[in-house]
């Protein structure tokens, strides 16, 4: 059963702020080098075109998982995702984006 959010919570985004703070705490626990990477990735994600918090949440969670994996293996992030980090994030955003879903829906409808 999902928890009902009151109108004030929804209007000012209390749940989203709490979730974002949790992402930030996870990132800070990575150590300075990985945290620096996270900050750069975060800047790019904010300006990249994702429009819903659920998309941001998915992307941040995946990026933090990758950074935690890289730290656990004592590797750099680019060792896991490749040197074109922007293209990697663009692909994540494209897969979650509303526009792509609508394009696929349109293409399916027109092909019928």
C-alpha positions in Angstrom: 0.0 0.0 0.0 1.4 3.4 -1.0 1.6 6.2 1.5 -0.7 9.1 0.9 1.1 12.4 0.5 -0.7 15.5 1.7 -1.1 18.5 -0.5 1.6 20.5 1.1 4.1 17.7 0.7 3.3 17.4 -3.0 3.4 21.1 -3.6 6.8 21.7 -2.1 8.3 18.3 -2.9 9.3 17.1 0.5 9.6 13.5 -0.6 11.7 14.5 -3.6 14.0 16.6 -1.4 14.4 13.7 1.0 15.3 11.4 -1.8 17.7 13.9 -3.3 19.5 14.3 0.1 19.8 10.5 0.2 21.5 10.5 -3.2 23.9 13.3 -2.1 24.7 11.3 1.1 25.5 8.2 -0.9 27.7 10.3 -3.2 29.6 11.9 -0.4 30.3 8.4 1.1 32.1 7.5 -2.1 35.2 9.6 -1.3 36.5 12.7 -3.0 37.5 11.4 -6.4 34.2 9.6 -7.0 32.2 12.4 -5.5 33.9 14.9 -7.9 32.8 12.6 -10.8 29.3 12.4 -9.3 29.1 16.2 -9.2 30.1 16.5 -12.8 27.6 13.9 -13.9 24.9 15.6 -11.9 25.5 18.9 -13.6 25.2 17.2 -17.0 22.0 15.3 -16.0 20.3 18.5 -14.7 20.7 20.3 -18.1 20.3 17.3 -20.3 16.6 17.1 -20.9 15.1 14.7 -18.4 11.9 16.4 -17.2 10.4 14.2 -14.5 11.7 13.5 -11.0 11.1 9.8 -11.6 13.6 10.0 -14.6 16.1 11.9 -12.5 15.7 9.4 -9.7 16.3 6.5 -12.0 19.4 8.1 -13.5 20.9 9.2 -10.2 20.4 5.8 -8.7 22.0 4.0 -11.7 25.0 6.4 -11.7 25.5 6.0 -8.0 25.4 2.2 -8.4 28.0 2.5 -11.1 30.2 4.7 -9.0 29.9 2.4 -6.0 30.8 -0.5 -8.2 33.8 1.4 -9.6 35.0 2.2 -6.1 34.5 -1.4 -4.9 36.7 -2.6 -7.8 39.2 0.3 -7.4 38.6 1.4 -11.0 37.7 4.6 -12.7 34.1 5.2 -13.9 35.3 5.4 -17.5 36.6 1.8 -17.1 33.0 0.7 -16.6 31.1 2.9 -19.0 33.7 4.0 -21.6 35.3 7.3 -22.4 32.2 9.0 -23.9 30.5 9.7 -20.6 28.0 12.2 -22.1 26.8 9.7 -24.7 26.3 7.1 -21.9 24.2 9.5 -19.9 22.3 10.7 -23.1 21.4 7.0 -23.7 20.1 6.6 -20.2 18.0 9.8 -20.6 16.8 8.8 -24.0 15.7 5.4 -22.7 13.7 7.0 -19.9 12.4 10.0 -21.8 8.7 10.7 -22.5 9.6 11.8 -26.1 11.1 8.4 -27.0 8.1 6.6 -25.6 5.8 8.8 -27.7 7.9 8.3 -30.9 7.8 4.5 -30.4 4.0 4.7 -29.8 3.5 6.8 -33.0 5.7 4.5 -35.1 3.7 1.4 -33.9 0.4 3.1 -34.6 1.4 4.3 -38.1 2.8 0.9 -39.1 -0.6 -0.9 -38.4 
